């Protein structure tokens, strides 16, 4: 996974790198090194994919909510 993509996912999810390190079960310094050298573990990639899925799901729910509100106004 690209570092820029990982940073964007964490930013959109509102999660700091140190918090993400805890979610992956590693020390914050290890996660900082991961972001510096761009070599993500399978577990970190899986967690990032999970977060990205949750972000997309929230966005879809918000779209549906907006459509419902628009339908109520009519």
Number of C-alpha atoms within 10 A of each C-alpha: 14 11 15 11 12 21 16 12 19 19 12 12 14 10 13 11 18 16 16 18 18 12 13 18 12 14 14 16 12 12 23 14 12 16 17 10 10 14 15 18 13 10 12 21 16 13 15 22 15 13 18 19 13 13 16 12 12 12 12 12 12 12 12 12 12 12 12 11 11 10 9 8 7 5
